[in-house]
Amino acid sequence: TPPGAGAREGTAHGQLRGWFELMSQLLALADDAQRIIFELLCDALRPDIALNLSACCHELRDVSKPTRATLRRRRAAARRLCARVNTSFAAMGETTQLLWYGQGLTVAHLTTLGMLLSTSALPRLEVLNLSINRFGPEGMTVFKELSHGSLPRLLTLDLTGNALGSAGAAALATVLGRGALPKLEVLMLGRNDIGDQGLCALAPPLRRMQALRELYLFNNQIEKIEGLEGQA
């Protein structure tokens, strides 16, 4: 018997027992609870866990059918986004920086990115640069599904030169008001045609962001900066 073979066999048996126990617990749950678990595992960049789990038995395969259909759609959309920015699923999932300035991103691309952000497919992301894409206020769909605590590692967000206007600023304010981006230190919103109305919408959530150190609002349509003088 090769050295260590017994230990490896014991480890394998232990893992197998753990897997069967997990399966038993999962199958004991109600169908709705099983669907929720599959939805939480629906990662467009890493689909193997959900797909392998659904293949274990007919019951799980039937329960997970809608989730697998959603996963296929998300995977196809993520593939189109990767092609646009010339990257891979693996590289995107592991990166700490998305430097996608001047890529000509459309609202469809940003909707896909928003899906990835809201499903925690980019857990290591620290820098998100979407500057000079000119996607307008409609592009703020990228943040629409973010909630309290979303993107907990993000430190820098650059939205310079995207024609957001006050409507886009208000949309961003709504997201920040929900407590998303809790560790954000640098927010760049220059050259976006943001007026006083947009700044008024942004001011309350920005004041509550304790980590925020730098706020860039150059070349906008703002006449008064009230309450943000220490940041802007």
Disulfide bonds with the S-S distance in Angstrom:
none
